[in-house]
Amino acid sequence: MSQIVHTPAAPAAIGPYSQAMVHNGLVYTSGQIALVPGGPSLVGETAAEQCEVVMGNLSAVLHAAGSSLHQVLKTTIFLIDMADFAEVNAVYARHMGDHRPARATVAVAALPRGARVEIDCIAVVG
């Protein structure tokens, strides 16, 4: 049985999808960009500033699902410019602490709302 996750502590989905789904003890998050709950526009101009917001959004969605950043198994980071890798990596590392999940980083042509970074993840629940 699958469960839809929704929390007002993270931005609402901007399309026909959920913030996350829980299935068989795992939570699968949708990609998060630098939006704040109820806010229509991006927060932050640099990739690092946007990544701070993204990590907060991921944390809020994971918390609503009964998980946390320290229970993440896999992340995917989408960047519009690989030149932003180092600054995004520094923010990501600070939020993850000593936890080191598997990860892929992918360069893309564009992201929703003109974002510079988007991150999704899979984590253990409970």
N, C-alpha and C positions, 0 to 999 in steps of 0.2 A: 504494500500500500504506500502510495506517495502522498506527501503533504506539501502544500504550497506555503511558502514563508513570505510574510509581509510585515514590515515594521515601519512606523512613521518616523523612526530615527534615521532612516536612509531615504534617498530620493525614490519616489514612486517610479515604476517602470514607465518608459516613454513609448511603449509599443505593446503589442499583444504577447506579453511574456510576464513571468513572475520575477521578483527579486531573487528568489532561490527556490529550490525544490529539495526536500529530504526524501531519500529512498534507501531502504536497507542499511540504516545507520550512517549514511553519508549525506552531506549537504553539498549541492552543486549550485554555486552562485552564478547569477548573470553578471556580465561585465559591468563594472562600476567606473563611472567617469566623475569628474570634479563638479558635480552638482550637489547642492544642499537641499534637504527636505523643503519642499514648497518653493524653491528658487528656480526661476526659469532659465538662468544663465550660468555659465561656468564660473567657478571661483579659482583665481590664480592665473597668472600669465605664463609663468615658466612651467616646465615639466615637473620640477621639484615641488613647486607650490601646489600644482594640481595633484601630484602623487600623495601629498599629505592628506588632502580631502578624500581621495580615492581609498586610501588605507583606512581612514575613519569610517567611510561608507561600508567597506568590506567587513570591518570589525562589527559594526552595528547589525548588518545582515546575519553574520555568523552568530552573534550573540542571540538574536531572535530565533535562530534555528537550534540553539542549545550547544553551540560550538564556540571556537575562538581562533584567533590567528595562530596560536600555538598548537592547534590541532589540524592545521592545514597539511594536506598531503601533496598537493600539486597546484601551482599557479601558472597562469599564462598572462604575460604582459604584452600589450600591444602599444607600439610607439609609432608616431608619424615621422620621427626622425631619430635614427640610431645614434646621432650625436648627443641625444638626451640620455643615453644609457647610463652613464656614470652618475649623473645627478639623481636619476630615478632609483638606481641601484642603492645609493646611499640612504635615501629615505626608506626604501623597502627594507634594507638591512636593519635600520634602527627600529622599525616597527616589529620586525620578526625576532629581534634579539638573537639568541643562540640557536633558535629553531631554523632548520634548513630544509624546507620541503623541495621536492622536485620542481623544476621551473623551465618554462620556455619563454623566450622573448622574441617577438615577431615585429618586423617593420611592416607597416600598412600604409596605403595611400591616403586614407582619411579615417576619421572617427566621428561618432555622433556629436553634434553641436560644436564641431570644431575643436574637440578635445585634443590634447597632445599625448595623453596616456589613458589607457583603459586596462583594468585588471579583473580577471575572474579567478575562481579557485574551486577546489574540491577539498572538503575537510571531513573529519570524523565528528559525529554528533555524540554528546554525552561524555 
